[in-house]
């Protein structure tokens, strides 16, 4: 076994056993006078655990927050103290605690109001955390997200994060999102710890996340904790609600194109709960009214489920799942079906008042299928992974917390299977070479308060990756699957000189990397601080796509001996300040990120069903840098924020030797995700108990594209010629959206609550260019531009309810 993994595993085991047995074993007199207060904090109405609750001791000027499962632990000197437990949208609880021994105290918080938008627990402390050594992290509450006006009235988690600094997408109706100039494939998206490989419904119009089922959302853009790995740009970590264990509740909504319904309630009162929620679109049913469109369809559906059970005060079990599908059909001759499936079995265990653990067994599957009835065959592809992870959180003291753990992921890649559906089609069963991989990792991370002004986060992740058989790999001269034609000055596919077969689980290629993470915060005073961070991330999975926005047809593949893993190094420096008793916040961050081994495609690359994808790609590099600004109003009837990002994202693939010109003549060029300017404004205003209003405004630089710069005639056909990659841009992208929410007066004798949401997307009818193509003018013979826009003004209305 590699010596690095032996050392790190030994360290983690020592920490684990010392954590269990060190409590109250010290002979130090000072240690005897310190005791631990611990417990869980939950919603009084539903028993739902609450993430990020503040537990604060004013006399000691110290405190802690609850973890992802609502657990807190703090060790302080013996004595009688006042403790304040506070959280946004909940009433603050103040109690006296007499700490004469290690004590468990579970708190229950009551919601300030019973308005519909507060059904989902708020998960963000809006004021900036000045003291904590974390930066480049954005948290949004579902309550905030639900107030944002969106296209077609559908509340959308992914669309909401586009209003944050440093986050963009490829345009209207595009899937995925880009963080700090990175590709959409460089984002790790987790739902209850399970990987989501495609985050969009209907080719990018909606996200796969049902807002009614979501409890917590965090986006890590930098300073990423060591417990996360496998992607180069960001982590979007989303947790589902547990479900109410006190009583049965339902809520849902009816919109113009889709509806949703969620039910939750106790299995065993105060001990076990269930949650099940579903969404489905039905706009395609209106196509049946048209004779021309009656055989076409485009719709989605998904299902969120969760079971929770408390075995005893120290042990909890959770079983959560997600299933979603999109269906697109044309005249019954072409049917496209794709979507995600996940399942996660978790066990929370409390070893003692300071050591908390979580063991998870996770399954994730992304499926893509094409049924081509006219051609007589069906195409299936996808990726599956099986993950086991064990995480530990050790609350050693109020100034030092230690986390460590292990995880291992086994991947099963299916690039494509062809099954004949018509025996007369002449098509035979065909299977593109399946691929397998194994990715284990160990990590350790610490949060430490050095002094009243300085706090640190530091961590180390050790990741390994094994590309496994059973498969056949091509062998090339000089190990180069791409050759350079000196005469034509172009890159071409190389011809294999042979092949090699690897038996099942035989290692084809293996990698291992240390991934350090570090953050520091220096408190200038109680209202402002400076922070800095560094992190290295290694991405072993590659998305084969030459589009700026992910599509369902894109294929994931593992790194191997010819395609190297991406290695991202990022540094950031920030200034953070709260004003006027935390009513206002200001954040400014400058960042620089460089990524090694970013895939680049040679001109004319054919990616679909290509078994030798290595013949059309070269390893290049990316870099991005910029400044992010955010000003936020946190309290009052009028709340919201303004964010602005000035950034640059570039890619370079130089020649491999002095005789090659490289891609784009070896020069740096704008990546497909480069947006020089990105301005976002969002606000909400509560007029009274009945009416509230919301507004969003987005303005972004146009997406980089490549336009023809000339034309020539070949056999009486006018052919456009192109210059350097991405040296042109689409027009500036912008739109303004408005919404109004009407909450009717509640009858005190009824448990039914409801609201009407009226919204207008793109108020001033901006014709944003989704793309610009070129075609030959029949009269002049010249090539001319043709703009494609998706949305004009889009009014919408939806009805939401709960009981």
N, C-alpha and C positions, 0 to 999 in steps of 0.2 A: 504494500500500500504506500502511496505517496507520503513522504515525510511531513509535508505541509498539513495534510489532512489528519495525520496522527497527532501532531502537536495541537492543532485546533480542537480536535475531538477530545483529547485528554484535558485541555483547559476547560471545555464546556462540562465534561463529566465532573471535574473537581468543583466547579462552581455549583453544579446541580446538587451534589451531595453536601457541600458545605452550607448551601442555602437551607437544606432540610434540617440539618443538625446544629447549626450555629446559633439558632434563636435561643436566648436565655442561657447559653452555655458559658458565656464570658465571665471571668472573675473580676473584670474591671468594675470599679465601684460606680463609675458614671453610667455604664451600660445598665446596671441594675436599676437606675433611676429613670430609665426611659422605657416607655411601653408603646404598644402598637394599637391604634384604632383602625379597624377595617370593617368592611361590609359591602353591601350592594345598594344602589340607589335606583328607584323605579318610579314609574308613573302610578299615582295612587288609584287612578281609575281603572287601569288595565293590567297593572303589574309589569308592564313593558320596561325592560332595563333602559337606562338613559346613558348615552355616551357623552363624555366631556363635561360632566357636572363639576362645578367648583366646590371643593371642601376647604374652607379657609378659617384660620385661627387668628383673629385680629390682634390679640395680645402678643402672639409670637411672630406675627407678620409672615406666616408661612402657610402652605396648603398643598393640595394635590388635586388631581382630576380623575374621574372614573375612566377605565379603559374601554375597549371595544365591547365588553360584556357587562358594563355597569359596575365593575368591581373597583374599590379604592382601598388604599392602605397607606398609612402614614405613621411614622415613629417619632414621638416627641417626648420631652421630659415629663415626669410624673407631676400631676397637679390637677387643679380644677379650672376648666377653660370654657369659654363661649365658642361654639363652632357655628359657622354660617354655611349653609348649603344652598347654592344659587344656580339658576339656569334660565336662559332666555325663554320667555313665555310661561314660566312657572313661578309660583309664589315662593319666595325665599323662606327657608326654614332656619330658625335660630334656636339652638338648644345648649344647655349646660352639660358638659361631660366631665365626670370625675374619674380621671385616669389613674387608678391605683394598681391596675394590672392590665394585661392584654385584653382588649375589649372589642366585641363585635357589635356594631350598631348599623342596622339597615334603615335607610331613610326613604320615605315616600313623599313625592312632590305632587302638589295639586296644580292643575292648569289654571292660568289666570282667567281664561274665558273658555267658552264652549262653542266658539265660532267654527264653521266647517273647515276653514283652512288650518285650524289647529288640531285636526284629527291626527295628523302625522306629527310625531314629536319633533320639535325644533332641535337641530343638532349643531348649531354653530354659536360660539360666543363672538358677537359681532365686533367688539372692540379688539384691536390688535394686541396680541400677547407680547408685551415688551420684554419680559424677563427670560422667557423660554428660548433655548437655543434651537429654534426651528424657524425656517424661512422657506420661501418659494412654495408655500402650502396654502391652498384655498379651500375653505369649507363653506358649503351652501346648505341651508335648511330647505327641506321640502316645502315648508310653509312659504318661504321666499320664492322658490321656483314656481309654485302654483299661482303666484300673483303676477307672473310675467306674461305679457301677451305673446302668443305664438301663432304660427301659421295654422289655419284650419281649426283653431281652438284646442289643439292637442297639447297638453302639458308635456314638456320634453326635457329630460335631464341633460342630454348632450347639447341641445341648443342653448340651454341656460349657461353652460360653462364657457360658451363662446363670448359671453359678456365680461369674462375675466381677462386681466392683462396677460399677454403672452400666448393667448389661445385663439386660433383661427380655424377656418375650414376652407375647402376648395371652392366654395361658392354655394349658391342657392340650390337646394335639393341634393347636395353632395353628402356622402356618408363620411363617418369618421371625423376626427379633429386633429389639428396640428399644434404641438406645444413647443414654443421657443424655436421655431424653424425646423422641427423634426418631422419625419413622415408619420402618417397615421398608423403605420405598422409598428412604429417604435413606442407605442403606448401600451402598457400593461393594463388591461381592463378586468377587474375582479368583481364578481357578484357573489357575496357570501364565500369569498376566498376562491371561487371557481373561475377559471379563465374564460372570458367571452372573446371569441375570435372575430365575430362580425357583430358590430354593435347597432346595426340599423335595420329598420323595416322599410319596405317599398323603396329599395335602392337609395336610401338616404333621407327620405322625407320625415321619418320618425325613428326614435330610438327604441331599443328592445326593453327599456326599463319602464315598468308600470309605476308611476309616481305614488300610487296608493299603497304599494307594498314596500317602499323604500324608507329606511330609518335614518341612515347616515351616509354622507358623501364627502370624500376628501380627494383633492387633486394635488399630487406631489409633482411639482415642476422642476425641482432641484433640491439639494440637501436631502436626498432620498434615504430613508432608514435602511440599514443593512438587511433587515428581514425581507426586503423586496429585491427581486432580481429578474433578469431575463429579457428586459427591454431597455432601449438606449435613451429614451426621452422623458417618459413620465409614467406615473402610476395613478390610475383612477380606481379608488377602493370604495366599493359600495356594499352596504349591509342591508339586508331585508329586516322588516319588523318581525318580532317573535310571535305576535298574536296575543290577544287578551286572555288572561286566565281567571278573570273575575266575572265576566258576563259576555253574552253573545252580542255582537255588533256587525252591522253591514254598512258599507258605503260604496258609492259608485258614481258614474256620470254617463250622460247621454249626449253625444255630439253629432255633428253633421255627417261625419264619415266613419265614426267608430264609437263604441261604448265599452264600459268597463264595470266590473262588479267585484267586490272583495268582501269576504266573510271571515270573521275571526271569533274565537270563543274558547271556553275552557274544555279540556278533556277531563281533568280532575281539578276542581276548583282550587285556585291558589297554588297549584303544583304543575299542571300541564295545560298546554294550549295548542290550538291549531290556527293556521292561516291559509286561506286559499283565495287567489285572485285571478281573474281572467280578463282579457281584452280581445276584441275582434273588430275588424273593419267590415263595412258593408256597402261602401260606395260602389263596388262592382255590380251590386244588384240592380243599380239604375241602368247599367249597360244592357240589361235584358229588355228594357223598353225600346231599345233601338234595334231595328232589323239587322243593320250592318254590324253592330257590336255585340249581339246577344250571345255569341259563342266565345267572347273574350272575357278575361277576368284578371284582376290584380287585387289581392287582399292579403291580410296577415291576421294571425291570432297568436296569443301566448298565454302561458299559465305560470303563476308563481305559487309555490306551496312551502309550508314550513310547519314542523311539529317541534314543540319544546316540552321538556319534562324535567322537573327538579327531583332528583332521586333523594337527596338529603341536603343539608346546608352546604356541603362541600363538593357536591357533584351535580352537574347538569348535562343533559343530553339534548342535541339539536339535530334535526334532519330537515334539510332544505333542498329545494329543487326548482328548476326553471325549464320550461319547454316552449319553444317558439318556432313558428313556420311562416314563410312567405310563399305565396303561390302566384305565378304569373303565367297566363295561358293565352294563346292566340289561335282561335278557330279550331281548338281541340287537336291541332297538328303539332303544336309546340307547347310544352308545359315545363316551367322552371319552378323547382321547389328547393328552398334552402332555409337553414336556421340552426339555432343552438339548442343543446340539451345539457343540463348540468345536474349534479347530485352531490351533496356534501353531508357526511355524518360527522358530527363534532361532539367531543367530550371535554367539558370544562371541569377541571379538578383543582381544588384548593388544598395544597399540602399543609400549609400553616398560614398564619396571619400575614405573612410577607411573600409567600411564593405561590403564584398562580400559574396554571398551565392550560394549554389548549391542544388537543390532539384531533387532527382532521384527516379524513379519508375522502378524497375528492375525485369525481369523474366529470370530464368535460368533452363534448363532442360537437363539432361543426360539420354539417352535412350540406352538400350541394348536388342537386340532381337535375338532369335534363332528359325529358322524354320527347324524342323526335319521332312522332308517329309516321310522318311522311318518309323519313329516311329508314324507318324500321329498326331503330335501336334506342337504348336508354343508356345515358351516361351518368355515373355516380363518382363523386370524389369527396374528400373531406380530411379532417384531422381529429384524432382522439388523444386525450391524455389522461393518465392515471397518476394521482398525486397523493403522497402521504407526507404530512408535515406535523411536527411536534414543537410547539413554542412555549417558552417559559418567561414569566415576568417576575423579577425579584425586587421587591420594594425594601431595599436594605436599610435606608434611612430616609428622612425627609429631604436630604440633600444628594442622595445617590440612589439611582435605580438601574438595574441591570437586566437586560433581555438577551436571551440566547435560544438557539433552536437548530433544527435540522429539517430538511425536506428533500424529497426525491420524486422526480417526474419521469414517467415512461411515455414516449410518444409513438403513435401509430399513424403514419402518413399514407393516405391513398390518393395519389395524383390523378387517377382516373381508371374506371372500369367500364367497358363497353359490353352491354348485354343485348343481343338481338331480340326484338319483339315481334318480328315478322319473319317466318322461316323462308320466305321467298325473296328476302331483301339481299341475300348474298353476303351478309355481314356475319362474321364469326365473333365468338366471345374473345375479348382482348383485355388484358390487364397491364396497365403501365406499371413499371417496377415500383413496388411498395417500398417505403423507407421507414426505418425505426431508429429511435434514439433514446438515450437515458441521460437525465440531467440531475445529479444530486448536488446538494449545497449545504454548508454549515455557516452559521453567522453568530456574532456576538456584538452587542451594542450597549452603550452606557449613556445615561443622562446624569450630569454631575453639576452641582452648584459649588463653584470654587470659592466665591465670596458673594457679598450682597450685590455686587456689580457684574460679576463674570459667571456665566454658566456655559457648559460645554455639552455637546453631543459628539460621541466618537464611536465608530463601529468598523467591523471588518467582516466581509463576506468572502467565503472561499467556494467558488463554483467550479464544477467539472462538467464535461459534456462528452458523451460517447456516441458517435455515429455507428450504428449497428447493422449487421446483415439481418435478414436474408435478402441479398440483392446483388446485381451485377454492375460494376463500375467500368467506365471506359478508361483506357490508358492512352496517353498522348505523348508525342515526342517532346522532350524537355519539360514535360508536365504542364504544357500550355494548350488548353482547348480552343484558344482563339489565336489566329495568326494575323500578321500584318502584311498586306499586299503593298510592297514598296512601289510598284509601278503605278497602281491606281490610288495609292495613299488612303486605303480603307482597311478596316478590320473585317476578317472573314472567319467562318467556322473552320476549325481544324478537323482533319480526318483522323479518327482513332487508329492507333497502330495495333490495338488489341483490346482485350477486356479481361476482367478478373471477377470471379464469383466468390462471394463471402457467405459462408453458412450462417444459419440463424444464430443471432446474438454474437456473432464474431465481430470484433471491433475493427471498423474500417479506418476511423480517425478519432483521436481523442484530444481534448483541450482542457486546460485548467488555468484559472486566473484568480488572483487576489483582488478584491474590490474594496478599497478603503473608502470610508465615509467620515466626514468631519464637519461640525458646525460650531460656531462660537457666538455668543451674544455679550455685548458690553453695555450695561445700563448707564446712560449718561445721568439720568435721574428717573423718578418713578414713571414719567410720561414719555420718555424717548430712549432709544437704544440704537446701537450699530450692530450689524450682524454680518457674518461671512460664512461661506460653506464651500465644500468641495465634495464631489462624489464621482466615483467610477462605476459605470454600468456596462455589463457585457451581454450582448444579445446573440443567442445561438440559433434562433429561428429566423428565416428570411421569407419575406412575402414576395412572390414573383408577380410583379405588376408594373406596367409602364404607364399607369394613369395616376393623376394627382390625387384622386379619391378612390378608396378601396371599392371593389365591385364583388358581388357574390362569386364570380368565376375565378377570382384570384386564388392562387395556390400557395400554401405554406410549405416550406421545405427546410430540412436541417442543414447546418453547416457540415462540411465534410473536408476531404483533402484538397479540394479545388475551390470551394466557396468558404471563405473564412468568416468567423464571427465578427460582428460589429463591436467596437470598443469605444465607449463614450466617456470623455472626461469633461466635467463642467465645474466652473467656479462662479460664485456669485457674491456680491457685496451689496448690503442694503441698509437703509435708514428707515426707522419706524417710529411713529409718534401718535399719541392720543391727545386730544384737545378737549377742554371744557368738560371735565369729569367724564371722559370717555364717550361723549356725545358724538365727536368727530374723530376720524382716524386718517392717517396719511402713511402710505408705504411707497418706497422707491427702491428698486432693485436694478443693478446692472449685472449682466451675465455674459459669459463666454463659454461656448461648448464646441468641442471638436470630436469628430467621430471617424475612427479608422475603419477601413474595409466596408464602406458603403457600396452596395452593388450599383453598377452603372451598365446600361445596355448599349450595345453597338448599334449603328444605324441599320434599320431594317430587321431588327430582332423579332423573331416569331416566338411568342411565349405560350400559346395555347397548345396543350397536349404535347409539349416538347419534352421528350425523355432525356435529351442531352442539353439541358438548360445551361450547363456550364459553357457551351459553345457560343453563347450570345451575350455573356456578361463579363465585365472586368471589375476588379476591386479598386474603388476610388476612395475618396474621403470627403467629409462634409465639415462645415464650420458654420456657426451662427453666433451672433452677438447682438446685444441690444440693451435698451433701458425701458423699464416698466414703471409706470406711475399709477397710483390708485388713491383717490380721495373718497371717503365714505361717511355718510351721516347714519349713525347707528340707532338713534332713538327719536321718538316723537311721532306725530301723525304723518309727517313726511320723511321717508327714508329712501336710501338708494346709494349709488356710487357712480363715479366717473373714472374710467380707466383709459390709459393711453400707452401704447407700446411703439417705440421706434426701434426697428431691428433689421437685421440682414441675415439671410440664409443662403449659403453658396455650396456648390459641389465642384469637385475637381477630380479628373481621372487622367493623370499624366501618362506619357508613354512609359513602357516598362524598361526601355533602354534608349540610348541616344538616337537610334534610327527610327523610332516611332513618334508619331505626332500626338498620340493620346486622343481622348474624346474632346471634341470642341477645341482642337489644337492644343490640348493640355492646359487650357486656361481655366481659372475659376469662372463659373457661370451661376446665375441665379437658379436655385433649386425650385422645384414646382411648388414649394411651400413658402416662398419668400414673400412677405408682406411688409413693405417698408413702414407704412403707417397703419395703425389699428386703433381706432377710437370707439369706445362703447360707453353708453350712458343708460342706466336703468334706474327707475324710481317707482315708488308706490305712495299713495296718499289715502289715508283713512278719513273720509269726510265725516262719517258718523257710523252708528251701529248698522245702518242699512247699506251704505254705499262706500265702496273703495275703488281706487283707480290706479292703473299702472301704465307705464310707458317705457319703451326701449328705442334707442337709436344706435345704429351701427354704421360705421364708415371705415372701409378698408381699401388699401391699395389693390389694384387689379392683379389677378393671378398671372404669373409669368407664362408666356406661350411663345410659340415659334410661328411667325407669319412668312409667307413667300416673299422673297426680295427680288424676284425676277421670274422670267418665263422663257421657254424655248420651244421650238416646234420639232416634233419627232413623228415622221410618217403622217403628216397633216393633223397631228394632235398637239394641242397646246399644253405643255407640261410645266407646272410651276417649279421653281428652284428655291431652295431654302438656305438661309444663312446659318449663323451660330445658334445654338440651342438657347431657348428662353430669353432671347434678347428683346422680345416685345412683351406687351402686357395687355390684358383685358382692361376695359374701362373701369374706373373707380366703382366699387361696390358699396351701396348704402341703402338703407330703408328705415322708416319710422313706423313703430307699431303702438297701438293704443288698446287699452282694455278697461272695462267697467264691470264691477261685481256687485250684484244686488242680493242682499241677504234678507229675505222676508222675515217679518216679526214671528218669533217662535211662540207657539201655543204651549203654555207651561204644563198643560195636561198631556202633551204628546212628546214622545222621544224623537220625533222626526225633525231633522234639520236639513235645510236645503239652501241652495244659492243658484243664481243665474249669472253666467259669465258671458259678456258681450265683448268681442274683440274685432279689431281691424288690423290686418297685416299689410304693411306697405301702403301707408295712408296716402302718400302723394304719387302713387302709381309709378314708381321708379322701374324702368325696364332694364333690370340688371342682366348682364350678359352671362348666361351659363356657359356658353361657348361661342366662338366665332369660326365659321368654316368658310371655305372658298369654293366657288363654282364658276364655270365658264359662261359668260354672257352670250346668249344666242345671237344677239345683234352685233355686238362689237368684237366678239371673239376673245375678249380679255377676261382674266380671272377677277372676280369681284367678291367682296366680303359679304357674308350672310350671318347676321346675329341671331342667336337662339336665346329667348328668354322664357322662364318657366312661370313666374308669378307676376300678376299685376296687383290691383287691390283685391284683398281676400277678406271679406267679412265672415264672421263665424259667431255662433251662439252655442253654448252647452249648458246643461242642467246637471248639477252635482247634488248629491244627497248623502245622508248618513242617518242611521238609527240603531 
